[in-house]
């Protein structure tokens, strides 16, 4: 009779205890429920053990989960997958993948959720080789084309930098199996790997082939980020319109992406408007607008935003403080920047990292305080790529301030590295050339050739009627049939600039591409290569021809704008009475009526 009563009570309590496990979020509650299940003699069933496993993992206690797992007499696919998920979510992805191999030896066949969990673990490791092993197992088991598994594999390959593999998995998915999450995952892969044009093209495919799938905020934020990366303002505006039509304007992730996109496309006013509409901005929106403000050289505005953020009780993070330092650097606020660097730990509990020191060194270098910059560089005690960035920044400052002695010292430090050193060596060569030491400049180039070091070419691009035109130094051919007009216009502008005292050189001598010579196009006006003309000048020339008056001309550049081009843009803005916006490697330049927003401090 007693046994029957106990069994009846157990049957009644079991659903309640399982419900408690599902809702438990702290270890004490899970342990108490586990104890009750043990008293009822119900803790050894596979179903109860699986609920306990999931609850322990949800609380982050994988050690207790593993102890329970090891004591289970019978395990099914849910048991293995629950523990695997626990390892992945608590920062032990290798242990999660190891479980997949052990599972195969145990004879329990994995399911789609098992493979997707293993793929997600590999994504956390950014380990393509390990991910391919999971992919191969999924193929053998027949789950590789499953929507959940394939989407996880796409994400894994993307985070490991294997974009072609991610696209291959995406393309192999049956069209009927793809959903909005699958498309968003592939878009995110392109955006995260700086393949903005591919992301935009894929988004266009989705709009065409996505049938009645709803746009989600992950997809929209990825496309906006892609537009920011490649400076596609018109498409970014179209996507913003979609955000508004689909009711995502209050989503913080999209809002931050829009702040970033507008700022990187040269529309700071729009960027600020988007930020101002965020009801309760957290640290991420604040950081985004502070960084944007810094890139426009609006140092005091950035400091005001930072002050407002702190007054609202929003705790800054390391990137926020880096943005404020960047603002000080590009506005000449040296004392304010150094005070922030020295008080980061005491005021905000954040230790300065290599990036903060590099930015502070850059700030001192721009201000011409080179000796102080050298002292701070030595104090930083950074190594690896961080040290290369620091000494490269200092080298550039020494060259700009014509301190060849210090440039040589910084150049020696930078040349000790074996990777990504091309930019620093080119600056060193230019420093020697500026000082009239042609032999030393040539020796730097000889050293680069001997070591097999090649510098990525500089380029600039301009978007006209939704089409990007990409120019490289000296190559006018991207202008197609208007190349001749671009050349003539630049020649005319040089004459007018000379009349105003311009002493720089944009070049006018021409040679022809090999393809042009073979085709016999030697005398086609404007074809081929214009020696000495920087890419931003060519982009500007085409913009002046094709963008109507009254509209700003926006040029993007992957390197720092040189002094000659900067002076030329100022003069041309006054000559043609047009507004130009240039985004270079470091900041934005807003040219209007013969002056620049940077006040020649960049």
ChimeraX attribute file (.defattr): number of C-alpha atoms within 10 A of each C-alpha:
attribute: neighborCount
match mode: 1-to-1
recipient: residues
	/A:1	6
	/A:2	7
	/A:3	8
	/A:4	9
	/A:5	10
	/A:6	12
	/A:7	14
	/A:8	11
	/A:9	12
	/A:10	18
	/A:11	13
	/A:12	11
	/A:13	15
	/A:14	17
	/A:15	11
	/A:16	12
	/A:17	20
	/A:18	18
	/A:19	12
	/A:20	15
	/A:21	24
	/A:22	15
	/A:23	12
	/A:24	18
	/A:25	16
	/A:26	15
	/A:27	17
	/A:28	11
	/A:29	16
	/A:30	23
	/A:31	17
	/A:32	13
	/A:33	20
	/A:34	23
	/A:35	13
	/A:36	16
	/A:37	21
	/A:38	12
	/A:39	11
	/A:40	16
	/A:41	12
	/A:42	17
	/A:43	21
	/A:44	16
	/A:45	13
	/A:46	17
	/A:47	16
	/A:48	17
	/A:49	23
	/A:50	26
	/A:51	22
	/A:52	27
	/A:53	28
	/A:54	22
	/A:55	28
	/A:56	28
	/A:57	26
	/A:58	22
	/A:59	18
	/A:60	19
	/A:61	17
	/A:62	24
	/A:63	12
	/A:64	16
	/A:65	25
	/A:66	18
	/A:67	11
	/A:68	16
	/A:69	21
	/A:70	11
	/A:71	12
	/A:72	16
	/A:73	9
	/A:74	12
	/A:75	19
	/A:76	15
	/A:77	15
	/A:78	19
	/A:79	20
	/A:80	22
	/A:81	27
	/A:82	26
	/A:83	23
	/A:84	27
	/A:85	25
	/A:86	27
	/A:87	26
	/A:88	25
	/A:89	19
	/A:90	14
	/A:91	14
	/A:92	17
	/A:93	24
	/A:94	17
	/A:95	16
	/A:96	27
	/A:97	26
	/A:98	12
	/A:99	18
	/A:100	22
	/A:101	13
	/A:102	12
	/A:103	19
	/A:104	12
	/A:105	10
	/A:106	10
	/A:107	9
	/A:108	13
	/A:109	14
	/A:110	20
	/A:111	16
	/A:112	20
	/A:113	19
	/A:114	23
	/A:115	27
	/A:116	27
	/A:117	27
	/A:118	31
	/A:119	34
	/A:120	28
	/A:121	28
	/A:122	30
	/A:123	24
	/A:124	18
	/A:125	19
	/A:126	19
	/A:127	18
	/A:128	22
	/A:129	12
	/A:130	17
	/A:131	23
	/A:132	17
	/A:133	15
	/A:134	21
	/A:135	23
	/A:136	13
	/A:137	18
	/A:138	24
	/A:139	12
	/A:140	9
	/A:141	14
	/A:142	12
	/A:143	21
	/A:144	25
	/A:145	21
	/A:146	19
	/A:147	21
	/A:148	20
	/A:149	25
	/A:150	27
	/A:151	27
	/A:152	27
	/A:153	33
	/A:154	29
	/A:155	28
	/A:156	31
	/A:157	28
	/A:158	27
	/A:159	23
	/A:160	22
	/A:161	18
	/A:162	18
	/A:163	21
	/A:164	12
	/A:165	18
	/A:166	25
	/A:167	17
	/A:168	11
	/A:169	21
	/A:170	22
	/A:171	12
	/A:172	11
	/A:173	17
	/A:174	11
	/A:175	11
	/A:176	7
	/A:177	12
	/A:178	20
	/A:179	15
	/A:180	16
	/A:181	17
	/A:182	21
	/A:183	24
	/A:184	25
	/A:185	23
	/A:186	26
	/A:187	30
	/A:188	27
	/A:189	28
	/A:190	24
	/A:191	25
	/A:192	19
	/A:193	16
	/A:194	15
	/A:195	17
	/A:196	26
	/A:197	19
	/A:198	15
	/A:199	26
	/A:200	24
	/A:201	13
	/A:202	18
	/A:203	21
	/A:204	12
	/A:205	12
	/A:206	17
	/A:207	13
	/A:208	9
	/A:209	11
	/A:210	17
	/A:211	8
	/A:212	8
	/A:213	14
	/A:214	11
	/A:215	19
	/A:216	15
	/A:217	19
	/A:218	17
	/A:219	22
	/A:220	25
	/A:221	26
	/A:222	27
	/A:223	31
	/A:224	32
	/A:225	28
	/A:226	29
	/A:227	29
	/A:228	25
	/A:229	19
	/A:230	21
	/A:231	28
	/A:232	26
	/A:233	22
	/A:234	16
	/A:235	17
	/A:236	23
	/A:237	16
	/A:238	11
	/A:239	18
	/A:240	21
	/A:241	12
	/A:242	15
	/A:243	23
	/A:244	11
	/A:245	10
	/A:246	13
	/A:247	10
	/A:248	18
	/A:249	20
	/A:250	13
	/A:251	13
	/A:252	20
	/A:253	17
	/A:254	23
	/A:255	25
	/A:256	24
	/A:257	24
	/A:258	30
	/A:259	28
	/A:260	27
	/A:261	29
	/A:262	26
	/A:263	27
	/A:264	27
	/A:265	25
	/A:266	29
	/A:267	17
	/A:268	21
	/A:269	12
	/A:270	15
	/A:271	25
	/A:272	19
	/A:273	12
	/A:274	20
	/A:275	22
	/A:276	14
	/A:277	12
	/A:278	16
	/A:279	9
	/A:280	11
	/A:281	18
	/A:282	16
	/A:283	17
	/A:284	17
	/A:285	23
	/A:286	22
	/A:287	26
	/A:288	23
	/A:289	26
	/A:290	29
	/A:291	23
	/A:292	28
	/A:293	27
	/A:294	27
	/A:295	29
	/A:296	24
	/A:297	25
	/A:298	18
	/A:299	23
	/A:300	16
	/A:301	14
	/A:302	27
	/A:303	20
	/A:304	12
	/A:305	18
	/A:306	22
	/A:307	11
	/A:308	13
	/A:309	19
	/A:310	13
	/A:311	10
	/A:312	12
	/A:313	10
	/A:314	15
	/A:315	13
	/A:316	19
	/A:317	14
	/A:318	17
	/A:319	17
	/A:320	21
	/A:321	23
	/A:322	25
	/A:323	25
	/A:324	27
	/A:325	33
	/A:326	29
	/A:327	29
	/A:328	27
	/A:329	29
	/A:330	24
	/A:331	23
	/A:332	18
	/A:333	18
	/A:334	19
	/A:335	12
	/A:336	14
	/A:337	22
	/A:338	18
	/A:339	11
	/A:340	19
	/A:341	21
	/A:342	12
	/A:343	14
	/A:344	15
	/A:345	12
	/A:346	9
	/A:347	9
	/A:348	13
	/A:349	13
	/A:350	15
	/A:351	14
	/A:352	18
	/A:353	13
	/A:354	19
	/A:355	18
	/A:356	22
	/A:357	25
	/A:358	28
	/A:359	24
	/A:360	26
	/A:361	28
	/A:362	28
	/A:363	31
	/A:364	26
	/A:365	24
	/A:366	25
	/A:367	20
	/A:368	16
	/A:369	17
	/A:370	23
	/A:371	12
	/A:372	13
	/A:373	23
	/A:374	19
	/A:375	11
	/A:376	16
	/A:377	21
	/A:378	11
	/A:379	10
	/A:380	18
	/A:381	11
	/A:382	18
	/A:383	11
	/A:384	9
	/A:385	15
	/A:386	16
	/A:387	21
	/A:388	25
	/A:389	21
	/A:390	26
	/A:391	26
	/A:392	26
	/A:393	22
	/A:394	30
	/A:395	30
	/A:396	24
	/A:397	27
	/A:398	27
	/A:399	22
	/A:400	18
	/A:401	16
	/A:402	15
	/A:403	16
	/A:404	19
	/A:405	11
	/A:406	18
	/A:407	26
	/A:408	17
	/A:409	15
	/A:410	24
	/A:411	26
	/A:412	16
	/A:413	17
	/A:414	27
	/A:415	20
	/A:416	10
	/A:417	14
	/A:418	12
	/A:419	11
	/A:420	16
	/A:421	20
	/A:422	20
	/A:423	17
	/A:424	25
	/A:425	24
	/A:426	19
	/A:427	23
	/A:428	29
	/A:429	22
	/A:430	20
	/A:431	27
	/A:432	23
	/A:433	15
	/A:434	15
	/A:435	14
	/A:436	11
	/A:437	13
	/A:438	14
	/A:439	11
	/A:440	17
	/A:441	21
	/A:442	15
	/A:443	13
	/A:444	19
	/A:445	18
	/A:446	13
	/A:447	13
	/A:448	18
	/A:449	11
	/A:450	9
	/A:451	10
	/A:452	9
	/A:453	18
	/A:454	14
	/A:455	13
	/A:456	11
	/A:457	9
	/A:458	15
	/A:459	19
	/A:460	24
	/A:461	22
	/A:462	26
	/A:463	21
	/A:464	16
	/A:465	9
	/A:466	11
	/A:467	10
	/A:468	15
	/A:469	16
	/A:470	21
	/A:471	23
	/A:472	21
	/A:473	19
	/A:474	23
	/A:475	26
	/A:476	27
	/A:477	21
	/A:478	18
	/A:479	21
	/A:480	11
	/A:481	12
	/A:482	18
	/A:483	22
	/A:484	17
	/A:485	16
	/A:486	23
	/A:487	22
	/A:488	15
	/A:489	16
	/A:490	21
	/A:491	15
	/A:492	11
	/A:493	18
	/A:494	22
	/A:495	11
	/A:496	15
	/A:497	19
	/A:498	13
	/A:499	10
	/A:500	11
	/A:501	9
	/A:502	15
	/A:503	13
	/A:504	15
	/A:505	14
	/A:506	21
	/A:507	15
	/A:508	16
	/A:509	11
	/A:510	18
	/A:511	16
	/A:512	18
	/A:513	15
	/A:514	10
	/A:515	10
	/A:516	15
	/A:517	13
	/A:518	9
	/A:519	8
	/A:520	10
	/A:521	14
	/A:522	15
	/A:523	10
	/A:524	12
	/A:525	15
	/A:526	24
	/A:527	25
	/A:528	24
	/A:529	19
	/A:530	22
	/A:531	15
	/A:532	15
	/A:533	23
	/A:534	24
	/A:535	26
	/A:536	28
	/A:537	23
	/A:538	30
	/A:539	28
	/A:540	24
	/A:541	22
	/A:542	24
	/A:543	22
	/A:544	17
	/A:545	13
	/A:546	13
	/A:547	16
	/A:548	11
	/A:549	13
	/A:550	9
	/A:551	10
	/A:552	18
	/A:553	24
	/A:554	25
	/A:555	25
	/A:556	26
	/A:557	23
	/A:558	16
	/A:559	16
	/A:560	13
	/A:561	21
	/A:562	11
	/A:563	13
	/A:564	14
	/A:565	18
	/A:566	19
	/A:567	18
	/A:568	20
	/A:569	27
	/A:570	21
	/A:571	26
	/A:572	24
	/A:573	19
	/A:574	15
	/A:575	15
	/A:576	13
	/A:577	14
	/A:578	19
	/A:579	21
	/A:580	24
	/A:581	21
	/A:582	24
	/A:583	25
	/A:584	20
	/A:585	13
	/A:586	17
	/A:587	21
	/A:588	28
	/A:589	28
	/A:590	21
	/A:591	24
	/A:592	20
	/A:593	17
	/A:594	18
	/A:595	19
	/A:596	21
	/A:597	15
	/A:598	18
	/A:599	11
	/A:600	11
	/A:601	13
	/A:602	19
